[in-house]
Amino acid sequence: MSETVVIVDPAAEDEAPEQLAGARRLATLTGIRLGMIDNSKHMAAELMAEVEVLLRERYGVREFTRYRKANPSVPTPPEVLAGLVSSCDGIVHGVAD
């Protein structure tokens, strides 16, 4: 009896990733609205709260819109990211452990 064995190579593809340009720099932080994405890892909420205080007090950021991911292993849903991009002047993505 002949058996077929399938071998799967888990190595990454050799294709070069798409090159993307960096986001434009904000001229100032004074009076802007920032989106805050919390990756939901241990202490991420505390880190983002402290960053918000510093940005508000030292740099005059006017408003914050927060989003907390349900799980650090999944990407931010495209509709959430699109909403933040359309309603905010910039976005801070916080990672903590």
C-alpha positions in Angstrom: 0.0 0.0 0.0 1.3 3.4 -1.0 0.8 6.4 1.3 1.2 10.1 0.2 3.0 12.4 2.6 2.5 16.1 2.2 5.4 18.2 3.5 4.6 21.8 4.3 7.4 24.4 4.5 6.4 27.0 7.1 9.2 29.4 6.0 8.2 32.9 4.9 7.9 33.7 1.2 10.9 35.3 -0.4 8.8 38.2 -1.8 9.8 41.7 -0.8 7.2 43.5 1.2 5.5 46.5 -0.3 7.4 49.7 0.5 5.2 52.3 2.1 6.0 55.9 2.8 5.9 57.1 6.4 3.0 59.3 7.7 3.4 63.0 7.4 4.6 64.7 10.6 2.2 67.0 12.4 3.3 70.6 12.4 2.1 70.9 16.0 0.3 68.9 18.7 -1.5 72.0 20.1 -5.3 71.7 19.6 -5.3 68.5 17.7 -7.4 65.3 18.1 -5.5 62.1 18.6 -6.7 58.5 18.3 -5.3 56.1 20.8 -5.1 52.4 20.1 -4.5 50.2 23.1 -3.3 46.7 22.2 -4.8 45.3 25.5 -1.6 43.8 26.8 -0.8 43.9 30.5 -0.4 47.6 31.5 -1.2 49.0 28.1 -4.2 50.9 29.4 -2.1 52.5 32.1 0.6 53.4 29.6 -1.9 55.0 27.3 -3.5 57.0 30.2 -0.1 58.4 31.1 0.8 59.2 27.5 -2.6 61.0 27.3 -1.9 63.1 30.4 1.6 64.1 29.1 0.4 65.0 25.7 -2.5 67.0 27.0 -0.5 68.9 29.7 2.8 69.4 27.9 1.8 69.7 24.2 -1.8 70.9 24.3 -3.5 68.0 22.6 -7.2 69.0 22.7 -9.1 65.7 22.4 -8.5 61.9 22.5 -10.5 59.1 20.9 -9.6 55.7 22.4 -10.0 52.2 21.1 -9.0 49.1 23.0 -8.4 45.9 21.1 -10.2 42.9 22.4 -7.1 40.8 21.9 -3.4 41.8 21.3 -3.0 39.1 18.7 -5.6 40.5 16.2 -5.2 43.6 14.1 -7.3 46.7 14.7 -10.5 46.2 12.6 -10.3 48.1 9.3 -13.5 50.0 10.0 -12.2 51.2 13.4 -8.9 52.2 11.8 -10.7 54.0 9.0 -12.9 55.8 11.6 -9.9 57.0 13.6 -8.1 58.1 10.4 -11.1 60.2 9.3 -11.8 61.8 12.6 -8.3 62.3 14.1 -5.3 64.3 13.2 -2.9 61.5 14.3 -2.9 58.1 15.9 -0.8 56.6 18.8 -0.6 52.9 18.9 0.4 51.7 22.4 2.1 48.4 23.1 2.9 47.3 26.7 3.8 44.1 28.6 
